[in-house]
Amino acid sequence: MRDPFVPSLLSRVDRSDVYSSYAEWPDLAARGYSSDAYKPRGAHRRLAVLGMGGSASAGDIISSWLAARGGPETAVYKGSVPPMDMKGTLAIACSASGGTAETIQMTKAALANGADVVGVSSGGRLREVVEGAGMAHIPVPDAKAPRYMLPFMLFACVGVVNAAFGLSADGEVRDALASLGRVWAGARAEVSPPLNASKALALGLWKRTPKVYGTRVTRGVGVRFCNAVNENAKQNAFFEEAPEALHNDVETWETPHPAFSPLILNCSADDRALAAGLGLFASALRRKVAAVLTAEGERGPPLTELVSLAYRLDMASYYMAVARGVDPLPTRLLTSLRHRLGST
């Protein structure tokens, strides 16, 4: 398989050196988990994660992880918090910039509704609101863009959840952190496909629109990948969740459009019957389209599989940007819109 992603090409396209940001992910994850700014304060029955865009990805993946291991009850809110009693709820407000208008409003609403709130941000107005209410705040390091802070924010949130709900997840976290180092070793620019799974996925997807299929367990990772494709490669991508997708979306492949390419996410924590259904779906797809792509993380506990898959897919979105000749960092339309909405 030819490797078009040689380091010399990366340096010409990736003028902002986003590649180095991805190289830091294993270290950022370890630093996030080692943060000790949060101390448990009372019993909590539920978890809520508040965020938007890339900063909400941590909540999506944590929700998937907790679904795989059986609790606690978790909700991810993006944009607004319903008017409800949140006593007994631990809310984690994530905004890498600290200035996301929607996240700040959700944080204020959660506090007004009785939730305990932990802020995770680089400072800004979110830190002021959280600390002004006497709540804990975890500082996020500076980054080229908020989306590249996922590992720090994710593992900082995992640390908070582990402490607040007594999950005894230290061993699982250590395994997950080790997996990130192995994923990076295989995703580096010096490694060619097919040994480089991220490059292989990029080669199969960059000329088409990815339609990503997963389950409740892989949903957070699938949504994150679509967001990364949007922002890094400036390209459309869509996520569909099984089993619902097997009752409606499947029919779109009866006469497949050549612009779309299917990608199926696998995880050993998936419900067996549902995993079998996705397998049958993949078999049916292979009779309709030339290539059905699949992706999975490193085998291990749920957190290991999910974070290693997320890393592998984010690197695929990076290589898709390079293949398209697009600098992955700038998001001009998004930045303009956020300024008009009063966010940073």
DRENDO-1510 file (C-alpha; in Angstrom, 1 decimal, always signed):
<recs>
REC; n; res; u; v; w
REC; 1; MET; +0.0; +0.0; +0.0 .
REC; 2; ARG; +1.5; +3.3; -1.0 .
REC; 3; ASP; +2.1; +5.8; +1.7 .
REC; 4; PRO; +1.4; +9.4; +0.6 .
REC; 5; PHE; +1.8; +10.8; +4.2 .
REC; 6; VAL; +5.5; +11.2; +4.2 .
REC; 7; PRO; +6.9; +13.7; +6.8 .
REC; 8; SER; +7.9; +16.2; +4.2 .
REC; 9; LEU; +4.3; +16.4; +3.0 .
REC; 10; LEU; +3.0; +16.8; +6.5 .
REC; 11; SER; +5.3; +19.8; +7.1 .
REC; 12; ARG; +4.1; +21.5; +3.9 .
REC; 13; VAL; +0.4; +21.1; +4.7 .
REC; 14; ASP; +0.3; +21.2; +8.5 .
REC; 15; ARG; +1.7; +24.7; +8.7 .
REC; 16; SER; +0.6; +25.0; +12.4 .
REC; 17; ASP; +2.3; +21.7; +13.4 .
REC; 18; VAL; -0.8; +20.1; +14.8 .
REC; 19; TYR; +1.2; +16.8; +14.5 .
REC; 20; SER; +3.2; +17.8; +17.6 .
REC; 21; SER; -0.1; +18.4; +19.5 .
REC; 22; TYR; -1.2; +14.8; +18.8 .
REC; 23; ALA; +2.3; +13.5; +19.8 .
REC; 24; GLU; +1.6; +15.0; +23.3 .
REC; 25; TRP; -1.6; +13.1; +23.9 .
REC; 26; PRO; -0.2; +10.3; +26.1 .
REC; 27; ASP; +1.5; +12.8; +28.3 .
REC; 28; LEU; -1.5; +15.1; +28.4 .
REC; 29; ALA; -3.7; +12.2; +29.5 .
REC; 30; ALA; -1.4; +11.3; +32.3 .
REC; 31; ARG; -1.3; +14.9; +33.5 .
REC; 32; GLY; -5.1; +15.1; +33.4 .
REC; 33; TYR; -5.5; +12.1; +35.6 .
REC; 34; SER; -2.9; +13.3; +38.1 .
REC; 35; SER; -4.8; +16.6; +38.7 .
REC; 36; ASP; -5.9; +16.7; +42.4 .
REC; 37; ALA; -7.9; +19.9; +42.4 .
REC; 38; TYR; -11.2; +18.1; +43.1 .
REC; 39; LYS; -12.0; +16.6; +46.5 .
REC; 40; PRO; -15.2; +14.7; +47.0 .
REC; 41; ARG; -17.9; +16.7; +48.8 .
REC; 42; GLY; -20.8; +14.5; +49.8 .
REC; 43; ALA; -22.6; +11.7; +48.0 .
REC; 44; HIS; -23.7; +12.0; +44.4 .
REC; 45; ARG; -26.3; +9.9; +42.7 .
REC; 46; ARG; -25.9; +11.2; +39.1 .
REC; 47; LEU; -23.3; +12.6; +36.8 .
REC; 48; ALA; -23.8; +15.4; +34.3 .
REC; 49; VAL; -21.2; +16.7; +31.8 .
REC; 50; LEU; -21.8; +20.2; +30.4 .
REC; 51; GLY; -19.9; +21.3; +27.2 .
REC; 52; MET; -19.9; +22.2; +23.5 .
REC; 53; GLY; -17.9; +21.0; +20.5 .
REC; 54; GLY; -14.5; +19.5; +21.2 .
REC; 55; SER; -14.8; +20.2; +24.9 .
REC; 56; ALA; -17.9; +18.1; +25.1 .
REC; 57; SER; -16.1; +15.1; +23.6 .
REC; 58; ALA; -14.8; +14.1; +27.1 .
REC; 59; GLY; -18.4; +13.9; +28.3 .
REC; 60; ASP; -19.5; +11.8; +25.3 .
REC; 61; ILE; -16.7; +9.3; +25.8 .
REC; 62; ILE; -17.1; +9.1; +29.6 .
REC; 63; SER; -20.8; +8.5; +29.1 .
REC; 64; SER; -20.0; +5.6; +26.8 .
REC; 65; TRP; -17.4; +4.2; +29.3 .
REC; 66; LEU; -19.8; +4.3; +32.2 .
REC; 67; ALA; -22.5; +2.7; +30.0 .
REC; 68; ALA; -20.1; -0.2; +29.4 .
REC; 69; ARG; -19.1; -0.6; +33.0 .
REC; 70; GLY; -22.6; -0.1; +34.5 .
REC; 71; GLY; -23.0; +3.4; +36.0 .
REC; 72; PRO; -23.4; +5.8; +37.5 .
REC; 73; GLU; -26.4; +7.4; +35.6 .
REC; 74; THR; -24.9; +10.0; +33.2 .
REC; 75; ALA; -26.2; +12.7; +31.1 .
REC; 76; VAL; -24.3; +15.0; +28.6 .
REC; 77; TYR; -25.8; +18.4; +28.0 .
REC; 78; LYS; -24.9; +20.5; +25.1 .
REC; 79; GLY; -26.5; +24.0; +24.8 .
REC; 80; SER; -28.9; +24.0; +27.7 .
REC; 81; VAL; -29.7; +22.3; +31.0 .
REC; 82; PRO; -33.4; +21.3; +31.5 .
REC; 83; PRO; -35.2; +23.1; +34.4 .
REC; 84; MET; -35.0; +20.3; +37.0 .
REC; 85; ASP; -33.9; +19.5; +40.5 .
REC; 86; MET; -30.1; +18.6; +40.3 .
REC; 87; LYS; -29.5; +18.0; +44.0 .
REC; 88; GLY; -27.3; +14.9; +44.3 .
REC; 89; THR; -25.9; +15.6; +40.8 .
REC; 90; LEU; -22.2; +16.1; +40.2 .
REC; 91; ALA; -21.9; +18.3; +37.1 .
REC; 92; ILE; -18.5; +18.7; +35.3 .
REC; 93; ALA; -18.4; +21.8; +33.1 .
REC; 94; CYS; -15.9; +21.5; +30.3 .
REC; 95; SER; -14.6; +24.4; +28.2 .
REC; 96; ALA; -11.0; +24.4; +27.2 .
REC; 97; SER; -11.1; +28.1; +26.5 .
REC; 98; GLY; -13.2; +28.9; +29.6 .
REC; 99; GLY; -15.2; +31.3; +27.5 .
REC; 100; THR; -17.8; +29.1; +25.8 .
REC; 101; ALA; -21.1; +31.1; +26.3 .
REC; 102; GLU; -23.4; +28.0; +26.3 .
REC; 103; THR; -21.2; +26.2; +28.8 .
REC; 104; ILE; -21.1; +29.1; +31.1 .
REC; 105; GLN; -24.9; +29.5; +31.0 .
REC; 106; MET; -25.3; +25.7; +31.6 .
REC; 107; THR; -23.0; +26.0; +34.6 .
REC; 108; LYS; -25.0; +28.8; +36.1 .
REC; 109; ALA; -28.2; +26.8; +35.5 .
REC; 110; ALA; -26.8; +23.7; +37.1 .
REC; 111; LEU; -25.6; +25.6; +40.2 .
REC; 112; ALA; -29.1; +27.3; +40.5 .
REC; 113; ASN; -30.7; +23.8; +40.3 .
REC; 114; GLY; -28.6; +22.5; +43.2 .
REC; 115; ALA; -25.8; +20.6; +41.5 .
REC; 116; ASP; -22.2; +20.4; +42.7 .
REC; 117; VAL; -20.1; +21.6; +39.8 .
REC; 118; VAL; -16.4; +21.0; +38.9 .
REC; 119; GLY; -15.0; +23.3; +36.2 .
REC; 120; VAL; -12.4; +22.1; +33.7 .
REC; 121; SER; -11.0; +25.0; +31.6 .
REC; 122; SER; -7.9; +27.1; +30.9 .
REC; 123; GLY; -9.5; +29.9; +33.1 .
REC; 124; GLY; -11.8; +32.6; +31.8 .
REC; 125; ARG; -15.3; +33.3; +32.8 .
REC; 126; LEU; -16.0; +29.6; +33.6 .
REC; 127; ARG; -13.4; +29.5; +36.3 .
REC; 128; GLU; -14.8; +32.7; +37.8 .
REC; 129; VAL; -18.3; +31.3; +37.9 .
REC; 130; VAL; -17.3; +28.0; +39.4 .
REC; 131; GLU; -14.8; +29.3; +42.0 .
REC; 132; GLY; -17.2; +32.1; +42.8 .
REC; 133; ALA; -19.7; +29.4; +43.9 .
REC; 134; GLY; -17.1; +27.8; +46.1 .
REC; 135; MET; -16.6; +24.9; +43.7 .
REC; 136; ALA; -13.5; +23.2; +42.4 .
REC; 137; HIS; -11.7; +24.1; +39.2 .
REC; 138; ILE; -9.2; +22.1; +37.2 .
REC; 139; PRO; -6.9; +24.2; +35.0 .
REC; 140; VAL; -6.3; +23.0; +31.4 .
REC; 141; PRO; -2.9; +23.7; +29.7 .
REC; 142; ASP; -2.8; +26.0; +26.7 .
REC; 143; ALA; -3.3; +24.4; +23.4 .
REC; 144; LYS; -3.3; +25.2; +19.7 .
REC; 145; ALA; -7.1; +24.6; +19.7 .
REC; 146; PRO; -9.5; +23.2; +22.3 .
REC; 147; ARG; -10.1; +20.0; +20.4 .
REC; 148; TYR; -6.5; +18.9; +20.9 .
REC; 149; MET; -6.9; +19.0; +24.7 .
REC; 150; LEU; -9.2; +16.0; +24.7 .
REC; 151; PRO; -6.9; +13.6; +26.5 .
REC; 152; PHE; -6.2; +16.0; +29.4 .
REC; 153; MET; -9.9; +16.9; +29.8 .
REC; 154; LEU; -11.0; +13.3; +29.4 .
REC; 155; PHE; -8.7; +11.9; +32.0 .
REC; 156; ALA; -9.2; +14.9; +34.4 .
REC; 157; CYS; -12.9; +14.1; +34.2 .
REC; 158; VAL; -12.2; +10.4; +34.7 .
REC; 159; GLY; -10.3; +11.3; +37.9 .
REC; 160; VAL; -13.1; +13.4; +39.2 .
REC; 161; VAL; -15.7; +10.6; +38.5 .
REC; 162; ASN; -13.5; +8.0; +40.0 .
REC; 163; ALA; -13.1; +10.0; +43.2 .
REC; 164; ALA; -16.7; +11.2; +43.4 .
REC; 165; PHE; -18.4; +7.8; +42.8 .
REC; 166; GLY; -15.7; +5.4; +44.2 .
REC; 167; LEU; -15.2; +3.5; +41.0 .
REC; 168; SER; -11.8; +2.0; +42.0 .
REC; 169; ALA; -10.7; +2.6; +38.4 .
REC; 170; ASP; -7.0; +3.2; +38.9 .
REC; 171; GLY; -6.0; -0.1; +37.3 .
REC; 172; GLU; -8.2; +0.5; +34.3 .
REC; 173; VAL; -6.8; +4.0; +33.9 .
REC; 174; ARG; -3.2; +2.8; +34.0 .
REC; 175; ASP; -4.0; +0.3; +31.3 .
REC; 176; ALA; -5.7; +3.0; +29.2 .
REC; 177; LEU; -2.8; +5.4; +29.6 .
REC; 178; ALA; -0.3; +2.7; +28.5 .
REC; 179; SER; -2.4; +2.0; +25.4 .
REC; 180; LEU; -2.1; +5.6; +24.2 .
REC; 181; GLY; +1.6; +5.3; +24.0 .
REC; 182; ARG; +1.3; +2.2; +21.9 .
REC; 183; VAL; -1.3; +3.8; +19.6 .
REC; 184; TRP; +1.0; +6.8; +19.0 .
REC; 185; ALA; +3.9; +4.4; +18.2 .
REC; 186; GLY; +1.8; +2.9; +15.4 .
REC; 187; ALA; +0.3; +6.2; +14.2 .
REC; 188; ARG; +3.4; +8.2; +13.7 .
REC; 189; ALA; +4.3; +9.6; +10.3 .
REC; 190; GLU; +7.2; +7.2; +10.0 .
REC; 191; VAL; +4.9; +4.2; +10.1 .
REC; 192; SER; +3.3; +3.3; +6.7 .
REC; 193; PRO; +0.0; +1.6; +6.1 .
REC; 194; PRO; -1.3; -1.1; +6.6 .
REC; 195; LEU; +0.8; -1.2; +9.8 .
REC; 196; ASN; -0.4; +2.4; +10.5 .
REC; 197; ALA; -4.2; +1.9; +11.0 .
REC; 198; SER; -4.8; +5.6; +11.1 .
REC; 199; LYS; -3.2; +6.2; +7.7 .
REC; 200; ALA; -5.1; +3.2; +6.3 .
REC; 201; LEU; -8.4; +4.6; +7.4 .
REC; 202; ALA; -7.5; +8.0; +6.0 .
REC; 203; LEU; -6.7; +6.5; +2.6 .
REC; 204; GLY; -10.2; +4.9; +2.6 .
REC; 205; LEU; -12.1; +7.9; +3.7 .
REC; 206; TRP; -10.6; +11.2; +2.5 .
REC; 207; LYS; -12.2; +11.2; -0.9 .
REC; 208; ARG; -15.6; +10.3; +0.5 .
REC; 209; THR; -18.1; +11.2; +3.2 .
REC; 210; PRO; -17.7; +8.8; +6.2 .
REC; 211; LYS; -20.9; +7.3; +7.6 .
REC; 212; VAL; -19.8; +5.9; +10.9 .
REC; 213; TYR; -21.8; +3.1; +12.7 .
REC; 214; GLY; -21.5; +2.2; +16.3 .
REC; 215; THR; -23.4; +1.3; +19.5 .
REC; 216; ARG; -24.2; +3.0; +22.7 .
REC; 217; VAL; -20.7; +2.0; +23.9 .
REC; 218; THR; -18.9; +3.5; +20.9 .
REC; 219; ARG; -21.2; +6.4; +20.3 .
REC; 220; GLY; -19.0; +8.9; +22.1 .
REC; 221; VAL; -15.9; +8.0; +20.1 .
REC; 222; GLY; -18.0; +8.0; +16.9 .
REC; 223; VAL; -19.3; +11.5; +17.5 .
REC; 224; ARG; -15.8; +12.7; +18.4 .
REC; 225; PHE; -14.4; +11.3; +15.2 .
REC; 226; CYS; -17.1; +13.0; +13.1 .
REC; 227; ASN; -16.3; +16.3; +14.9 .
REC; 228; ALA; -12.6; +15.8; +14.3 .
REC; 229; VAL; -13.2; +15.2; +10.6 .
REC; 230; ASN; -15.3; +18.4; +10.4 .
REC; 231; GLU; -12.7; +20.6; +12.1 .
REC; 232; ASN; -9.4; +19.0; +10.9 .
REC; 233; ALA; -10.3; +17.9; +7.4 .
REC; 234; LYS; -13.1; +20.4; +6.8 .
REC; 235; GLN; -15.2; +17.5; +5.6 .
REC; 236; ASN; -18.6; +16.1; +6.3 .
REC; 237; ALA; -19.0; +13.0; +8.4 .
REC; 238; PHE; -22.1; +11.4; +10.0 .
REC; 239; PHE; -22.6; +9.0; +12.9 .
REC; 240; GLU; -25.5; +6.5; +13.2 .
REC; 241; GLU; -26.2; +4.4; +16.2 .
REC; 242; ALA; -27.2; +0.8; +16.2 .
REC; 243; PRO; -29.7; -0.8; +16.8 .
REC; 244; GLU; -31.8; +2.2; +15.5 .
REC; 245; ALA; -29.6; +2.5; +12.3 .
REC; 246; LEU; -30.4; -1.2; +11.5 .
REC; 247; HIS; -34.1; -0.3; +11.3 .
REC; 248; ASN; -33.9; +2.6; +8.9 .
REC; 249; ASP; -30.5; +4.0; +7.8 .
REC; 250; VAL; -29.6; +0.5; +6.5 .
REC; 251; GLU; -32.0; +1.0; +3.6 .
REC; 252; THR; -29.9; +3.9; +2.2 .
REC; 253; TRP; -27.4; +1.3; +1.1 .
REC; 254; GLU; -29.8; -0.5; -1.2 .
REC; 255; THR; -28.7; +2.0; -3.9 .
REC; 256; PRO; -25.5; +3.3; -2.3 .
REC; 257; HIS; -24.3; +6.8; -3.3 .
REC; 258; PRO; -20.6; +6.7; -4.3 .
REC; 259; ALA; -19.9; +9.7; -2.2 .
REC; 260; PHE; -20.4; +7.8; +1.1 .
REC; 261; SER; -18.1; +5.3; +2.7 .
REC; 262; PRO; -19.2; +3.1; +5.7 .
REC; 263; LEU; -17.0; +2.8; +8.8 .
REC; 264; ILE; -18.1; +0.4; +11.5 .
REC; 265; LEU; -16.7; +0.8; +15.1 .
REC; 266; ASN; -16.2; -2.4; +17.2 .
REC; 267; CYS; -15.7; -2.8; +20.9 .
REC; 268; SER; -15.6; -6.0; +23.0 .
REC; 269; ALA; -17.9; -4.3; +25.5 .
REC; 270; ASP; -20.7; -4.1; +22.9 .
REC; 271; ASP; -23.8; -6.2; +23.6 .
REC; 272; ARG; -23.3; -9.5; +21.9 .
REC; 273; ALA; -26.6; -9.5; +20.0 .
REC; 274; LEU; -26.0; -6.0; +18.8 .
REC; 275; ALA; -22.4; -6.8; +17.8 .
REC; 276; ALA; -23.8; -9.7; +15.8 .
REC; 277; GLY; -26.3; -7.4; +14.1 .
REC; 278; LEU; -23.5; -5.0; +13.1 .
REC; 279; GLY; -21.7; -8.0; +11.7 .
REC; 280; LEU; -24.6; -9.0; +9.6 .
REC; 281; PHE; -25.0; -5.4; +8.5 .
REC; 282; ALA; -21.3; -5.3; +7.4 .
REC; 283; SER; -21.8; -8.5; +5.4 .
REC; 284; ALA; -24.8; -7.0; +3.6 .
REC; 285; LEU; -22.8; -3.8; +2.9 .
REC; 286; ARG; -20.0; -5.8; +1.3 .
REC; 287; ARG; -22.4; -6.9; -1.4 .
REC; 288; LYS; -23.2; -3.2; -2.2 .
REC; 289; VAL; -20.0; -1.2; -1.8 .
REC; 290; ALA; -16.4; -1.9; -2.7 .
REC; 291; ALA; -15.0; -1.4; +0.8 .
REC; 292; VAL; -16.4; -1.6; +4.3 .
REC; 293; LEU; -14.0; -0.1; +6.8 .
REC; 294; THR; -13.8; -1.2; +10.4 .
REC; 295; ALA; -11.9; +0.3; +13.4 .
REC; 296; GLU; -11.3; -0.8; +16.9 .
REC; 297; GLY; -9.1; +0.1; +19.8 .
REC; 298; GLU; -6.6; -2.0; +21.7 .
REC; 299; ARG; -8.2; -4.9; +23.5 .
REC; 300; GLY; -8.6; -4.4; +27.2 .
REC; 301; PRO; -11.0; -2.9; +29.7 .
REC; 302; PRO; -13.7; -0.6; +28.2 .
REC; 303; LEU; -11.7; +2.6; +28.9 .
REC; 304; THR; -8.7; +1.3; +27.2 .
REC; 305; GLU; -10.6; +0.3; +24.1 .
REC; 306; LEU; -12.5; +3.6; +23.8 .
REC; 307; VAL; -9.6; +6.0; +24.4 .
REC; 308; SER; -7.2; +4.1; +22.1 .
REC; 309; LEU; -9.9; +4.0; +19.4 .
REC; 310; ALA; -10.5; +7.7; +19.8 .
REC; 311; TYR; -6.8; +8.4; +19.4 .
REC; 312; ARG; -6.5; +6.2; +16.4 .
REC; 313; LEU; -9.5; +7.9; +14.7 .
REC; 314; ASP; -8.3; +11.4; +15.6 .
REC; 315; MET; -5.0; +10.7; +13.9 .
REC; 316; ALA; -7.0; +9.4; +10.9 .
REC; 317; SER; -8.8; +12.7; +10.7 .
REC; 318; TYR; -5.4; +14.4; +10.8 .
REC; 319; TYR; -4.2; +12.4; +7.9 .
REC; 320; MET; -7.4; +13.0; +6.0 .
REC; 321; ALA; -6.7; +16.7; +6.3 .
REC; 322; VAL; -3.2; +16.2; +4.9 .
REC; 323; ALA; -4.5; +14.1; +2.0 .
REC; 324; ARG; -6.8; +17.0; +1.1 .
REC; 325; GLY; -4.1; +19.5; +1.3 .
REC; 326; VAL; -5.9; +21.3; +4.2 .
REC; 327; ASP; -4.1; +22.8; +7.2 .
REC; 328; PRO; -6.0; +21.1; +10.1 .
REC; 329; LEU; -5.7; +23.9; +12.6 .
REC; 330; PRO; -7.7; +26.9; +11.2 .
REC; 331; THR; -11.5; +26.9; +11.6 .
REC; 332; ARG; -12.3; +30.3; +10.0 .
REC; 333; LEU; -16.1; +29.9; +9.7 .
REC; 334; LEU; -16.4; +28.4; +13.1 .
REC; 335; THR; -14.2; +31.1; +14.7 .
REC; 336; SER; -16.2; +33.9; +13.0 .
REC; 337; LEU; -19.5; +32.4; +14.2 .
REC; 338; ARG; -18.3; +31.9; +17.7 .
REC; 339; HIS; -17.2; +35.5; +17.9 .
REC; 340; ARG; -20.7; +36.6; +16.7 .
REC; 341; LEU; -22.3; +34.4; +19.4 .
REC; 342; GLY; -20.1; +35.9; +22.1 .
REC; 343; SER; -18.0; +32.7; +22.7 .
REC; 344; THR; -14.2; +32.1; +22.7 .
</recs>
